[in-house]
């Protein structure tokens, strides 16, 4: 009898030590090549936080928000990072996308130029060449920027430039203007000094949500608990990286070659600014406000048109977020 009890106890302990099920293989396609704003995902993976939640995460390098929104929307990847306005464009074309967490509460979209090339502001853009990749969010949303700035959308020409070749293209005068995220701002200041000119989209009254975590809608309906776990682990990771960026950037640099540590540190300081608004500091880190989403939808509809109009409330949800995790504005340098 004692032997049977011992065997039963051993079996019970063995079952308790065994995971209830194998970890779910999950893919996250980034908007571009990995940089500081993606470091929380690498950090959480290195810490085993996703694995503990039953998620076997693969992080895929992206080729633009348009590409990531399309891949997630078609079911090719359950999760992705995409500029929200670009995601709305994709959803209007039938992509099954849902935003579940904002990363850039403020738009990171910025145009940079050299004054020595005869550009001193937005009004000087006509007749000049803008360099960026074809899938770049700023190219997708260019008509909205142009009309808001009071210039003709077809008054500029675009040149295909890879994401890592933008500064070189501007320096060699292959192009007159480049688009880039504000988190890369310091690198350009160091390179060009007083000759550098720039305008953030917010400066001309355009402040759509920027990079955000998106999920395939059908995947969300089928796996709500997994999506919630993924979002909350990611949210926790971003909060941890705001508190102390060093281990997060180390996790990124350990996995991604060719990145300069000091540049990534500078980027992260800018990213914290982009993450901060009245909602992420009070309602939850990553919060997406319904009224702002309505304005973003109207922006896309007005300037780009919607092939298949939809209810914007179906394009996002905040239900997956932990409201107890908030953005710490005291960590943002003024």
C-alpha positions in Angstrom: 0.0 0.0 0.0 2.8 2.3 0.9 4.5 1.5 -2.4 1.3 2.4 -4.3 1.0 5.7 -2.4 4.6 6.6 -3.1 4.1 5.8 -6.8 1.0 7.9 -6.9 2.8 10.8 -5.2 5.7 10.5 -7.6 3.4 10.5 -10.6 1.5 13.6 -9.2 4.8 15.4 -8.7 5.9 14.5 -12.2 2.7 15.8 -13.7 3.0 19.0 -11.7 6.5 19.6 -13.0 5.4 19.1 -16.6 3.9 22.1 -18.5 0.2 21.8 -19.3 1.0 22.0 -23.0 3.9 22.8 -25.4 4.7 26.5 -25.8 2.8 28.1 -28.7 5.1 29.2 -31.5 4.4 32.9 -32.2 5.9 35.2 -34.8 6.4 39.0 -34.4 7.3 40.8 -37.5 8.9 44.2 -36.8 8.3 47.3 -38.9 12.1 47.6 -39.8 15.4 46.3 -38.7 15.7 45.9 -34.9 16.7 49.0 -33.0 16.2 50.4 -29.5 12.4 50.7 -29.7 12.3 46.9 -30.2 14.6 46.2 -27.3 11.8 45.4 -24.8 10.8 42.4 -26.9 14.3 41.1 -26.9 14.7 41.7 -23.2 11.4 39.9 -22.3 12.5 37.0 -24.5 15.9 36.8 -22.9 14.3 37.0 -19.4 12.1 34.0 -20.3 8.9 36.1 -19.7 7.3 35.0 -23.0 8.3 31.3 -22.4 6.8 31.4 -18.9 3.5 32.6 -20.5 3.7 29.6 -22.9 4.9 31.6 -25.9 7.8 30.5 -28.0 8.6 33.9 -29.7 10.3 34.4 -33.0 11.2 38.0 -33.9 11.3 38.7 -37.7 13.0 41.7 -39.3 10.6 43.8 -41.1 10.6 45.8 -44.4 8.2 48.7 -43.6 4.9 49.2 -41.8 3.0 48.5 -45.0 4.6 45.1 -45.2 4.1 44.2 -41.6 0.5 45.4 -41.6 -0.2 43.3 -44.7 1.5 40.2 -43.4 -0.3 40.3 -40.1 -3.6 41.2 -41.8 -3.3 38.2 -44.1 -2.6 35.8 -41.2 1.1 35.4 -42.2 2.2 36.5 -38.8 0.0 36.7 -35.7 1.8 39.8 -34.3 3.6 42.8 -35.8 4.7 46.3 -35.4 3.3 48.9 -37.7 2.6 52.6 -37.9 -1.1 52.9 -37.0 -2.1 55.1 -39.8 -0.5 52.7 -42.2 -2.3 49.9 -40.5 -5.6 51.7 -41.1 -4.8 52.0 -44.8 -4.1 48.2 -44.9 -7.3 47.5 -43.0 -9.2 49.6 -45.6 -7.9 47.2 -48.2 -9.2 44.2 -46.3 -6.3 43.4 -43.9 -7.6 41.8 -40.7 -5.5 43.9 -38.3 -6.3 45.0 -34.7 -4.0 47.4 -32.7 -3.6 46.2 -29.1 -0.9 48.5 -27.7 0.6 51.8 -28.8 4.4 52.2 -28.7 4.7 55.7 -30.1 1.9 57.7 -28.5 3.3 60.6 -30.5 4.2 60.3 -34.1 7.9 59.7 -34.8 7.6 60.7 -38.4 10.2 63.4 -39.3 11.7 64.8 -42.4 15.3 65.8 -42.5 17.3 67.9 -45.0 20.4 69.9 -45.4 20.0 73.7 -45.6 22.9 73.8 -48.0 20.8 71.9 -50.5 18.4 74.9 -50.7 15.8 73.5 -48.4 14.9 75.7 -45.4 11.4 74.4 -44.6 8.4 72.4 -45.9 7.5 75.1 -48.4 10.8 74.4 -50.2 10.1 70.6 -50.6 8.6 71.0 -54.1 11.0 70.0 -56.8 13.2 68.0 -54.5 13.9 64.3 -54.1 12.9 62.5 -50.9 14.7 59.2 -50.0 13.0 56.4 -48.2 12.0 52.8 -48.7 8.8 52.1 -50.7 7.1 50.5 -47.7 7.9 53.4 -45.4 5.0 54.8 -43.5 5.9 58.4 -44.4 5.7 57.5 -48.1 2.3 55.8 -47.6 1.0 58.8 -45.7 2.8 61.5 -47.8 -0.5 62.8 -49.3 -1.8 63.7 -45.9 1.5 65.5 -44.9 1.6 67.4 -48.2 -1.9 68.6 -48.0 -1.6 69.6 -44.4 1.6 71.4 -45.2 0.0 73.2 -48.2 2.0 71.7 -51.0 1.0 69.5 -53.9 1.4 65.8 -53.2 3.0 65.3 -56.7 5.5 68.1 -56.3 8.3 65.9 -55.0 9.8 62.7 -56.4 10.7 59.7 -54.3 13.9 57.7 -54.4 14.1 54.1 -53.0 16.6 54.2 -50.2 17.2 51.4 -47.7 16.6 52.2 -44.0 20.3 52.0 -43.1 21.4 54.1 -46.1 19.4 57.3 -45.5 22.2 59.4 -43.9 24.7 58.3 -46.6 22.2 59.2 -49.3 21.6 62.6 -47.9 25.3 63.2 -47.3 26.2 62.2 -50.9 23.3 64.3 -52.2 21.7 61.3 -53.9 18.5 62.8 -52.3 17.7 66.2 -50.9 15.4 65.1 -48.0 15.0 61.9 -46.1 12.3 60.6 -43.8 13.1 58.9 -40.5 11.9 58.4 -37.0 12.6 61.0 -34.4 14.4 58.4 -32.3 17.2 58.6 -34.8 17.5 62.4 -34.4 20.8 62.6 -32.5 22.7 60.6 -35.1 21.9 63.2 -37.7 22.7 66.1 -35.4 26.1 64.6 -34.9 26.7 64.0 -38.6 25.4 67.3 -40.0 25.5 69.8 -37.2 24.1 73.3 -38.0 23.4 72.4 -41.6 20.6 70.0 -40.5 17.0 71.0 -40.9 14.0 69.0 -39.8 10.3 69.0 -39.2 8.3 66.5 -37.1 4.8 65.8 -38.4 3.5 67.0 -35.1 4.9 70.5 -35.9 2.5 70.9 -38.8 -0.5 69.7 -36.8 -0.3 66.0 -37.7 0.1 63.7 -34.7 -1.4 60.3 -35.6 -0.4 57.3 -33.5 2.9 55.9 -34.5 4.4 52.4 -34.2 2.1 50.1 -32.4 1.7 46.4 -31.6 -0.9 44.8 -33.9 -2.4 41.4 -34.1 -4.3 39.4 -36.7 -8.0 39.7 -35.9 -8.9 36.1 -36.5 -6.0 35.0 -34.3 -7.2 37.4 -31.6 -10.7 35.9 -31.6 -9.3 32.3 -31.5 -6.6 33.0 -28.9 -7.7 35.8 -26.6 -5.8 34.6 -23.6 -2.5 34.1 -25.5 -2.9 37.6 -27.0 -3.5 39.1 -23.6 -0.5 37.3 -22.2 1.7 38.5 -25.1 0.5 42.1 -24.7 1.0 42.2 -20.9 4.4 40.6 -21.1 5.4 43.2 -23.7 3.8 46.0 -21.7 5.7 44.9 -18.6 8.9 44.8 -20.6 8.5 48.3 -21.9 7.9 49.6 -18.4 11.0 47.8 -17.2 13.1 49.3 -20.0 11.8 52.8 -19.1 13.0 52.2 -15.6 16.4 50.8 -16.6 17.4 50.7 -20.3 20.8 49.0 -19.8 19.7 45.4 -19.6 17.2 45.9 -22.4 19.7 47.3 -24.8 22.2 44.6 -23.8 19.6 42.0 -24.8 19.1 43.8 -28.2 22.9 44.1 -28.8 23.4 40.4 -27.9 21.1 39.3 -30.6 21.5 42.0 -33.3 24.9 42.8 -34.9 26.0 46.1 -36.3 24.3 48.4 -33.8 26.2 51.1 -32.0 25.6 51.0 -28.2 25.8 54.8 -27.7 23.5 55.5 -30.6 20.9 53.0 -29.2 21.1 54.7 -25.8 20.4 58.1 -27.4 17.6 56.6 -29.4 15.9 55.2 -26.3 15.9 58.6 -24.6 13.9 59.9 -27.6 11.7 56.9 -27.6 10.6 57.5 -24.0 9.4 61.0 -25.2 7.4 59.4 -28.0 5.8 56.9 -25.6 4.5 59.6 -23.3 1.1 61.3 -23.4 -1.9 62.0 -21.1 -3.3 58.5 -21.6 -0.2 56.3 -21.3 0.7 58.0 -18.0 -2.8 57.7 -16.5 -4.7 54.8 -18.2 -2.0 52.4 -19.0 1.3 52.2 -20.9 0.4 51.5 -24.5 -3.1 52.9 -24.2 -5.0 53.8 -27.4 -7.6 56.6 -27.1 -10.8 56.1 -29.0 -11.2 59.8 -29.9 -7.7 60.0 -31.3 -8.3 56.8 -33.3 -11.4 58.4 -34.8 -9.3 61.4 -35.9 -6.6 59.1 -37.4 -9.3 57.3 -39.3 -10.7 60.5 -40.6 -7.2 61.6 -41.6 -6.6 58.5 -43.6 -10.1 58.6 -45.1 -9.8 62.3 -46.1 -6.3 62.2 -47.6 -6.0 58.6 -48.8 -9.5 57.3 -49.0 -10.8 54.0 -47.8 -11.3 51.2 -50.3 -13.5 49.5 -47.8 -14.7 51.8 -45.1 -15.0 50.2 -41.6 -16.0 51.0 -38.1 -12.7 52.3 -36.5 -13.7 50.7 -33.2 -12.9 47.3 -34.8 -9.3 48.4 -35.5 -8.1 48.5 -31.9 -8.7 47.3 -28.4 -7.3 48.2 -25.0 -8.8 45.2 -23.3 -5.5 43.3 -23.4 -3.6 45.9 -21.5 -2.9 45.9 -17.8 -4.1 49.3 -16.5 -1.8 48.9 -13.5 1.3 49.3 -15.8 1.7 53.0 -16.6 4.3 55.1 -18.4 6.6 56.8 -16.0 6.9 60.4 -17.3 9.6 61.2 -14.6 12.0 59.1 -16.7 11.6 61.3 -19.7 14.2 64.0 -20.3 12.8 67.4 -21.1 
